[in-house]
Amino acid sequence: MKISFIAVGKTQSREIASVVADYAKRISHYADLELMEVVDDAKLAKALERHDRVFLLDEHGTELGSSGFAAFVQKQLNSGVKGVAFAAGGPFGFTPEARAMADGEISLSQMTFPHDLVRVIFMEQLYRAFTILRNEKYHHE
């Protein structure tokens, strides 16, 4: 299964891009990962069309702890779908078109984060999920 992380807008910070790249490299040991940046909401909807399942990262979505998110990732892996996309919207959230394409929404927190920071938080949690699923020494409960 391919996991795609699609974000509206470009990363503004080289440091953030470096951290995201580091987590992408780590995650690549567990899954086929694709990182995409799209310029606007219209391009986001077009990018989401090609995925079997789409989950929006939205502050009003379902909140999961790290272990719960790991179980969610495992469920997607077991589902037999070819591709799952996680999307981070632009500064004004998601368009109704993108929301209509979504299979669900996941909240990283009830707090609002800068879009660059969302990339780091999501990538770290995705990496953490895989280490939890493999019983590796990274996550401590």
C-alpha positions as a Markdown table, in Angstrom:
| # | Residue | x | y | z |
|---|---|---|---|---|
| 1 | Met | 0.0 | 0.0 | 0.0 |
| 2 | Lys | 1.2 | 3.5 | -0.8 |
| 3 | Ile | 0.8 | 6.2 | 1.8 |
| 4 | Ser | 0.6 | 9.8 | 0.5 |
| 5 | Phe | 0.9 | 12.9 | 2.5 |
| 6 | Ile | -0.4 | 15.8 | 0.6 |
| 7 | Ala | 0.0 | 19.4 | 1.8 |
| 8 | Val | -1.3 | 22.7 | 0.4 |
| 9 | Gly | 1.5 | 25.2 | 0.0 |
| 10 | Lys | 5.3 | 24.9 | 0.1 |
| 11 | Thr | 7.3 | 24.4 | 3.2 |
| 12 | Gln | 8.7 | 27.8 | 4.2 |
| 13 | Ser | 11.6 | 26.6 | 6.3 |
| 14 | Arg | 14.7 | 24.6 | 5.2 |
| 15 | Glu | 14.9 | 23.2 | 8.7 |
| 16 | Ile | 11.3 | 22.0 | 8.7 |
| 17 | Ala | 11.9 | 20.4 | 5.2 |
| 18 | Ser | 15.0 | 18.7 | 6.6 |
| 19 | Val | 13.0 | 17.2 | 9.5 |
| 20 | Val | 10.2 | 16.0 | 7.2 |
| 21 | Ala | 12.8 | 14.4 | 4.9 |
| 22 | Asp | 14.4 | 12.6 | 7.9 |
| 23 | Tyr | 11.0 | 11.2 | 8.9 |
| 24 | Ala | 10.2 | 10.3 | 5.3 |
| 25 | Lys | 13.5 | 8.3 | 5.1 |
| 26 | Arg | 12.7 | 6.5 | 8.4 |
| 27 | Ile | 9.1 | 5.7 | 7.2 |
| 28 | Ser | 10.4 | 4.3 | 3.9 |
| 29 | His | 11.7 | 1.3 | 5.8 |
| 30 | Tyr | 8.1 | 0.4 | 6.6 |
| 31 | Ala | 6.0 | 1.6 | 3.7 |
| 32 | Asp | 5.9 | 3.2 | 0.3 |
| 33 | Leu | 5.6 | 6.9 | 1.1 |
| 34 | Glu | 4.9 | 9.8 | -1.2 |
| 35 | Leu | 5.1 | 13.4 | -0.2 |
| 36 | Met | 3.3 | 16.0 | -2.3 |
| 37 | Glu | 2.9 | 19.7 | -2.1 |
| 38 | Val | 0.2 | 21.3 | -4.1 |
| 39 | Val | -0.2 | 25.0 | -4.8 |
| 40 | Asp | -3.9 | 25.5 | -4.0 |
| 41 | Asp | -7.2 | 23.8 | -3.0 |
| 42 | Ala | -8.1 | 23.0 | -6.6 |
| 43 | Lys | -4.9 | 21.0 | -7.0 |
| 44 | Leu | -5.5 | 19.3 | -3.7 |
| 45 | Ala | -8.8 | 17.9 | -4.9 |
| 46 | Lys | -7.2 | 16.7 | -8.1 |
| 47 | Ala | -4.4 | 15.0 | -6.1 |
| 48 | Leu | -6.9 | 13.3 | -3.8 |
| 49 | Glu | -8.9 | 11.8 | -6.7 |
| 50 | Arg | -6.4 | 9.1 | -7.4 |
| 51 | His | -6.4 | 7.6 | -3.9 |
| 52 | Asp | -8.6 | 4.8 | -2.6 |
| 53 | Arg | -9.0 | 6.4 | 0.8 |
| 54 | Val | -8.6 | 10.0 | 1.9 |
| 55 | Phe | -8.2 | 11.3 | 5.4 |
| 56 | Leu | -8.1 | 15.0 | 6.1 |
| 57 | Leu | -6.0 | 16.3 | 9.0 |
| 58 | Asp | -8.5 | 18.7 | 10.6 |
| 59 | Glu | -8.8 | 20.1 | 14.1 |
| 60 | His | -12.4 | 19.0 | 14.2 |
| 61 | Gly | -11.6 | 15.4 | 13.2 |
| 62 | Thr | -11.4 | 12.3 | 15.4 |
| 63 | Glu | -8.7 | 12.5 | 18.0 |
| 64 | Leu | -6.5 | 9.5 | 18.4 |
| 65 | Gly | -3.6 | 8.8 | 20.8 |
| 66 | Ser | -0.4 | 7.4 | 19.3 |
| 67 | Ser | -1.4 | 3.8 | 19.9 |
| 68 | Gly | -4.9 | 4.5 | 18.5 |
| 69 | Phe | -3.4 | 6.0 | 15.4 |
| 70 | Ala | -1.1 | 3.0 | 15.0 |
| 71 | Ala | -4.1 | 0.7 | 15.1 |
| 72 | Phe | -5.8 | 3.0 | 12.5 |
| 73 | Val | -2.8 | 2.7 | 10.2 |
| 74 | Gln | -2.8 | -1.1 | 10.7 |
| 75 | Lys | -6.5 | -1.2 | 9.7 |
| 76 | Gln | -5.7 | 0.7 | 6.5 |
| 77 | Leu | -2.8 | -1.7 | 5.8 |
| 78 | Asn | -5.0 | -4.7 | 6.3 |
| 79 | Ser | -7.8 | -3.3 | 4.2 |
| 80 | Gly | -6.2 | -4.2 | 0.8 |
| 81 | Val | -6.5 | -0.7 | -0.7 |
| 82 | Lys | -3.7 | 0.4 | -3.0 |
| 83 | Gly | -3.4 | 3.9 | -1.7 |
| 84 | Val | -4.3 | 6.0 | 1.3 |
| 85 | Ala | -3.8 | 9.8 | 1.4 |
| 86 | Phe | -3.6 | 12.1 | 4.4 |
| 87 | Ala | -4.0 | 15.7 | 3.6 |
| 88 | Ala | -3.1 | 19.0 | 5.3 |
| 89 | Gly | -5.2 | 21.9 | 4.0 |
| 90 | Gly | -4.3 | 25.5 | 3.4 |
| 91 | Pro | -4.7 | 28.4 | 5.8 |
| 92 | Phe | -8.5 | 28.3 | 5.4 |
| 93 | Gly | -9.0 | 24.6 | 5.8 |
| 94 | Phe | -10.6 | 22.4 | 3.2 |
| 95 | Thr | -13.0 | 23.1 | 0.4 |
| 96 | Pro | -16.4 | 21.4 | 0.4 |
| 97 | Glu | -15.1 | 19.5 | -2.6 |
| 98 | Ala | -12.1 | 18.1 | -0.7 |
| 99 | Arg | -14.4 | 17.3 | 2.3 |
| 100 | Ala | -16.8 | 15.4 | 0.0 |
| 101 | Met | -13.9 | 13.2 | -1.2 |
| 102 | Ala | -12.8 | 12.3 | 2.4 |
| 103 | Asp | -13.4 | 9.0 | 4.1 |
| 104 | Gly | -12.7 | 10.6 | 7.4 |
| 105 | Glu | -11.0 | 13.4 | 9.4 |
| 106 | Ile | -8.3 | 13.0 | 11.9 |
| 107 | Ser | -7.3 | 15.6 | 14.4 |
| 108 | Leu | -3.7 | 16.0 | 15.5 |
| 109 | Ser | -4.9 | 18.3 | 18.3 |
| 110 | Gln | -7.7 | 20.7 | 19.1 |
| 111 | Met | -5.0 | 23.3 | 18.9 |
| 112 | Thr | -4.2 | 25.1 | 15.7 |
| 113 | Phe | -0.7 | 24.7 | 14.4 |
| 114 | Pro | 1.2 | 26.5 | 11.6 |
| 115 | His | 1.1 | 24.4 | 8.4 |
| 116 | Asp | 4.8 | 23.7 | 8.4 |
| 117 | Leu | 4.6 | 22.3 | 11.9 |
| 118 | Val | 1.7 | 20.1 | 11.0 |
| 119 | Arg | 4.0 | 18.4 | 8.5 |
| 120 | Val | 6.5 | 17.5 | 11.2 |
| 121 | Ile | 3.9 | 16.4 | 13.7 |
| 122 | Phe | 2.1 | 14.2 | 11.2 |
| 123 | Met | 5.3 | 12.6 | 9.9 |
| 124 | Glu | 6.6 | 11.9 | 13.4 |
| 125 | Gln | 3.3 | 10.3 | 14.4 |
| 126 | Leu | 3.3 | 8.2 | 11.2 |
| 127 | Tyr | 6.8 | 7.0 | 12.0 |
| 128 | Arg | 5.8 | 6.4 | 15.6 |
| 129 | Ala | 2.8 | 4.4 | 14.4 |
| 130 | Phe | 5.0 | 2.0 | 12.5 |
| 131 | Thr | 7.4 | 1.6 | 15.4 |
| 132 | Ile | 4.5 | 0.7 | 17.6 |
| 133 | Leu | 3.2 | -1.8 | 15.1 |
| 134 | Arg | 6.7 | -3.4 | 15.0 |
| 135 | Asn | 7.2 | -3.3 | 18.8 |
| 136 | Glu | 10.3 | -1.2 | 18.3 |
| 137 | Lys | 11.9 | 0.8 | 21.1 |
| 138 | Tyr | 10.7 | 4.3 | 20.2 |
| 139 | His | 7.3 | 4.8 | 21.8 |
| 140 | His | 6.9 | 4.7 | 25.6 |
| 141 | Glu | 3.5 | 4.4 | 27.2 |
